[in-house]
């Protein structure tokens, strides 16, 4: 159980790491959230354009 906690803590620390890209400071957590939102939006638009196939 201690190893699981250590791995979880390390991953959480990685997601909270902030970096600056083209003047914007973001974290990996922000990247994950925006990728999920973009994936949902793309799937919705694809469904509207292609319909049920």
C-alpha positions as a Markdown table, in Angstrom:
| # | Residue | x | y | z |
|---|---|---|---|---|
| 1 | Unk | 0.0 | 0.0 | 0.0 |
| 2 | Unk | 2.9 | 2.3 | 0.7 |
| 3 | Unk | 4.2 | 1.8 | -2.8 |
| 4 | Unk | 0.8 | 2.7 | -4.3 |
| 5 | Unk | 0.7 | 5.9 | -2.2 |
| 6 | Unk | 4.2 | 6.8 | -3.3 |
| 7 | Unk | 3.3 | 6.3 | -7.0 |
| 8 | Unk | 0.1 | 8.2 | -6.7 |
| 9 | Unk | 1.9 | 11.1 | -4.9 |
| 10 | Unk | 4.6 | 11.2 | -7.7 |
| 11 | Unk | 2.0 | 11.3 | -10.4 |
| 12 | Unk | 0.0 | 14.0 | -8.6 |
| 13 | Unk | 3.2 | 16.0 | -8.3 |
| 14 | Unk | 3.9 | 15.6 | -12.0 |
| 15 | Unk | 0.4 | 16.8 | -12.9 |
| 16 | Unk | 0.8 | 19.9 | -10.6 |
| 17 | Unk | 4.2 | 20.8 | -12.3 |
| 18 | Unk | 3.8 | 24.2 | -14.1 |
| 19 | Unk | 5.6 | 25.3 | -17.2 |
| 20 | Unk | 5.5 | 28.3 | -19.5 |
| 21 | Unk | 4.7 | 27.9 | -23.2 |
| 22 | Unk | 4.5 | 30.9 | -25.5 |
| 23 | Unk | 3.9 | 33.2 | -22.5 |
| 24 | Unk | 1.2 | 31.0 | -20.9 |
| 25 | Unk | 1.8 | 29.2 | -17.6 |
| 26 | Unk | 0.0 | 25.9 | -17.5 |
| 27 | Unk | 0.2 | 22.6 | -15.7 |
| 28 | Unk | -0.1 | 19.1 | -17.0 |
| 29 | Unk | -3.5 | 18.9 | -15.3 |
| 30 | Unk | -4.7 | 21.8 | -17.5 |
| 31 | Unk | -3.4 | 20.0 | -20.6 |
| 32 | Unk | -5.3 | 16.8 | -19.6 |
| 33 | Unk | -8.5 | 18.7 | -19.0 |
| 34 | Unk | -8.3 | 20.6 | -22.3 |
| 35 | Unk | -7.5 | 17.4 | -24.2 |
| 36 | Unk | -10.6 | 15.8 | -22.8 |
| 37 | Unk | -12.8 | 18.8 | -23.6 |
| 38 | Unk | -11.3 | 18.9 | -27.2 |
| 39 | Unk | -11.9 | 15.2 | -27.6 |
| 40 | Unk | -15.6 | 15.5 | -26.6 |
| 41 | Unk | -16.1 | 18.5 | -28.9 |
| 42 | Unk | -14.5 | 16.7 | -31.8 |
| 43 | Unk | -16.5 | 13.6 | -31.3 |
| 44 | Unk | -19.7 | 15.7 | -31.1 |
| 45 | Unk | -18.9 | 17.6 | -34.3 |
| 46 | Unk | -17.9 | 14.4 | -36.1 |
| 47 | Unk | -21.2 | 12.8 | -35.1 |
| 48 | Unk | -23.1 | 15.8 | -36.4 |
| 49 | Unk | -21.3 | 15.8 | -39.8 |
| 50 | Unk | -21.1 | 12.1 | -40.4 |
| 51 | Unk | -24.4 | 11.0 | -38.8 |
| 52 | Unk | -25.0 | 7.4 | -37.9 |
| 53 | Unk | -22.9 | 5.1 | -40.0 |
